[in-house]
């Protein structure tokens, strides 16, 4: 059996990247290794043809101008470099080709391990902790920067830890034909991912998953009429429950909503305090010198409203350029409507979480590009899909 050295190397690099992403608990201190690995992975798998080189060169030129502007604004060089590389890698990941199929298996195995970890945490919290005693464990997770654990009733604990970002995507991908053909025990992966979504307790996950199920059934299901009737009936039956639940969540999350409103106000004020900032932004790596009744934002680069923070850095003009490039390359490189739909659903929950300008986003694009290549190969050499 011939072993392709290139595939082994890139599969191993992907494993390092995604293992550290999903195992932030307890390996968050090893993020630098993941960053180096993703850098090698993306630029190693890029197809350096003429068109891609032109695209990468133009993006790099735009980013060089942004870096010069950011330095002129007096921003910290390390933060400028951080956000510049994040944007460059995110856009460049659209040009990767000849992706090892083993990456898809690694993706599902590590996501299932993460989901299993959430299940274990849920059991441990219910068996060994009470609504008051778990607070020490919660503080430990918060202090370590691993995420949050909390409950409203002492029975269902939300385990919102780092590494959960792509659990919904794993669930969505289990409906794709090529994934079902290539991945063994796909139903096990689907069930684990769905349980993971539930335990993660991220409201954006739940809403996005509901949108995916409805949208995928309507637009890509085989028997649209029957599925439409089922979905419509389910919505009618559950509408009262959903409305009550949403109102309950909003009431309980009053502090979080207040914080988000606070962040929105200070970021928009920083963006609109003069015309130059509004058009060109405050520069990559720009931070705030603001303290409010909710929080001291001095030097922060983490906000619950990450999308607004990116616009604060880029300004309206550069934000339009960035998001236009991402949309254009998604249409060109991911191409297929069902894959684009999954990508759009990811963006819908990523913009309200710190998942957009993030390594998880790069991993998603690589996986979708892999499925695109697998599908294109089957369409060329086997029966059409």
N, C-alpha and C positions, 0 to 999 in steps of 0.2 A: 504493500500500500504506500503510494507516494505521499509524502508530507510536504505541504507548501510552507516554506519557512516564513514567507511574507505574511500569510494568513495566521500562522502561529504567533508571530510577533505582535500583530495588530489586535488579535483576539486577547492576548495577554495584557496589552496596554489598556484595552477596553475593560477587561476584568478589574484591573487596578483602579481605573477611574470610577467605575460604577460600584465597585465594592466599597470604596471610601465614601462615595456619595450616600449609599444606602446604609452604611455602617458608621454614620456620624456618631452614633451612640455605640461604642465609646471611642471611636477613632477620629474625632474631630480635629485633633492636633496634627493629623497627617494630611491635611488638605493641600499643603504645598506639593506633596508627592503626586496627588491627583491632578493638580494644575499643570505640573511638568508633563505628566503622562498624556493629558488631553492635548497639550500643545504639540507633542510629537505625533500623537495619533492623527489629529486633524491634518496637519501639514504633510504628514507622511502619506495619507490616503488621497490627498488632493490630486486630481488629474491635471497635470501642468500642460494643457493644450493652449493654443493661441487665445481662444475666447476667454478661458478661465484666467489666464495670465493678465489679459486686458482688464477683466472685471476686478481681480484682486488688486491690480496696480491702481486703478481708479479709486477703489475703496481705501487703499493705503494712503493715497495722496490726500483724500478728504480727511482721513484721520490725522495725518501729519499737520494739516492746517488747524484741526481741532486741538491738537497737542500744543501747537505754538500759541494759539489763542488762550488756552488754559494756563500755560506758563505766564503769559502776559497778565492774566487775571490774578496771578500769585498763588495758584493752587499747589498743593503738595505734590511733588513729582511722583512719589510712589503710588498715590491714589490716581493720578493721571494715567500712569502706566497700567494700573489695574483695570480701569474702565476702558482704556484704549484696546488692550489685549482682549478683554471680554467681548467688545463689539466686533473686533477683527475675527476672532475665533468663531463667533456666532454666525457671521455672514459667510466666512470661508467654509464652514462645515457643510454648506449647500453644494460645494464642489467636490466632495469626496466620491470616489468611485471604486468599483471592484472590492466591495466591503465583504469580509468573510461572513458566511452564513452562520458560523458558530456564535457570532455576536448576538444573534437573536435568542439563542438558547441561554447564553450568559445573562441576557437581560431578564428573561422570565424566571430563571432560577434565583437570581438575586432579589428580584421583586417579591417572589414567593417567600423567600427567607425573611424579608422585611415584614411582610404581612403576617407571617407566623410569629415573628417577634412581637408584633402588636397584639396578637391573640394571647400570647403568653403574659404580656404586661397586663392585659385586661383581666385575666384569670388571677394573677398574683395580687393585683390591686383589690379585687373583690374578695379573695380568700384571706389575705393576710393584713389588710388595712381597712380602716374605717374612714368615714367622711372627715374626721378630724386628724387621725394619725397619719394619713397619707401626705399631709401638708409638708412634712419634713422631706419626704422623697421629692415632692414637687419643687421645693426650694433647691434641692440638690441638682435637679435637672436644669433649673433656670440658671443657677450659678455656673454650671458647667457649659452653658450655652447650647444644650442639647435640644431644647424645645420646652414644651409645657405639658403637664398632666393636670386635668381638672374634672370635676364632676359637679352636677347641679343637684343630684338626688341621692348620691351614695351608692348607686347600683351600676349606672353606666358611666364609665370613665372615658373621657376623650384623651387619646394618646397622640398629641400633636407634636411629634418629634421630627428632627431633621432626617431626611431620607425618605419621606412620604411622598415627595413631589410627583413621582411618576407612577404611583400605584393606580390612579384612575386610568392612565394611558395603557397600562398592562391589561386592565379589564376591557377597555375599548378594543384593543388589538386582537383579543381572543375571538372577535366576530369577523375578522378578516380571513378570507378564504386561504390565502397563502400561509398565514400563520397557523391555521387549523391543520393544514396539510403537513407542515414542517415540524411543529412542536408537539411532542408526545404529551399525553395527559393534559391536554389543553383545558378540559373542563375543571380539573383540579386547580390549575393556575387561575382560571376565571373565578372559581368560588373563593379561593384565598384572596384574590385581589378585591373582590366585592366586599368580603368581610373586613379587609384592610381599610377600604374606603369608609365603611360604617364606623369602625373603631377610631380612625383618625379624627373623626368628628369635625372636620373642616367643612363649614357650611358651603363654601364655594365648591368643594368636591361634590357634595350632595346635589347641589343645583346643576352643576355641569354634567354630572352623570345622568340626572333625569333628562336634561336636554339632549344628551347623546342618545339615550335609549329611544326617546320619542323621535328625534331627528333621523337616526339611523334606520329605525323601523319604517318611517314614512318614505324616506328617499332611497334607501338601499335594500329594504326588505323585499323578499320574493313575492309575497302576497300582500300588497299594500292595502287593499280594501279591508281584509279581515283584521290586519294589524291596526289599521286606523280606527276601526270600530272598538277593538280591545283597548287601545290607548285612550280613546275618547271616553269610554266607559270607566276606565280606571281613574282618569282625571276627575270625572264627575263624582265618583265615589269617594275619592281621597281629597277633594278640594277643601272641604270643611276642615279636615284634619290638618292639611298643609297650611291653611291660613292661620289656624290656631297655633300651630307649631312655630311658624315664622314669626308671628307676633310675640310668642313666648321667648324665642331666641333673641329677638331685637330688644325686648325689655331686659333680659338678663345680660345682654352685651352692651348695655348703656355706656359703660366705661370705654369699651373698645371703640364704639361708634364715636364717642366724644373725642377719643385720641385721634381717630382717623380724620374727623372734621378739623381738629386742631392742626394736624400735619398738613392737610390740604390748604388751610388758610395761610400757614407760614411759608409753605413752598410756593404757592401762587403769589403771595406778597413779594417773595424774593425774586420771582420771575418777572413780575410786572412793575418793579420799583423804578425801572428806567427802560427806554426803548431798546437800548443795546442788549440788555439782559433778555428782554422779551423776544427779540429776533434771533440772537446768537447764543443765548443761554449764559449761565454763570461759569461754564467751562467744565471739562471732565474732572471728576474728583472734588468738585466744589462742595463745601460743607457750610453749616449755619453757625452763627453765634447768637443763638436765641434760647431763652428759657421761658417756659410758660407754666401755668398752674398744673398742666398735665405731665410735663417732662422737660428735662434739660436736653436740648438737641445739639449742643455744642460738639462739633467734630463727628457727629453721627453720619454713617453712610447706610444705615439700615432704617427703612421706613415701611410701615404696613402698606402704604400707598406707593409702592416702588415705581409704578409707571409715571406718577406725577413727579417723583424725584428725578427720573431720567429726563423728563421734559424740562425740569428746573436746570439740569446740567446742560442740555443740548440747545434749549431755546426752540421756538416754533419752527424756524427754518431747518435746522439740523434734525429735529425730531421728525419732520415731514420726510426729509431725505432718508433717515434711518428706517422708519416704518415702511416707506415706499419700497426701499431695497429689500426688506424682509418679505414683503408681500409679493414682489416681482419674482424673487428667487424661489419662493415657495411654489408659486404657480408654475415656474419653469422646471424646477428640480424635483418637487414632490408630485406634482402634475395630476394624479388621479383624484377624482372627486371625493371618494370615501376617505382617502388618506389626508386630503386637505381639510375635510370636515373634522377629523380627529385632531389635526393640528390646530384648527380654529377653536375647538373646544378647550384644548390645552391653554391657548392664549387667553381664553375667556376667564380661566381661574388663575392664570399666572400673573395677570396684570394687577390683581388685588393681593397677591402674595409675592414674596421675594424669589420668584421662579423664572422671571423673564430673561434678565441679563445674568444668566446662571448656567453652570455646567450641565444641569439637568436638561436645559433647553437644547444644548449641543448634542447630548446623548439622544434626545428625541429625534432631532433632525437626522442623525446618523442612522437610527433604527428605521425611520420612514424612508430614507434613501435606500436602505438595504431592501426593504419590501418592494420599493419601486423597481429596483434592478431585478429582483426575483420575478416580479410580475412581468416586466418587459421581456425577460428571457423566455418565460413561458408563453407569452403572446407571440413571440417570434418563432419559437421552435416547437411549441405544442399547440393544443387547441385554444382558441380565444376565450377570454374570461367574460 
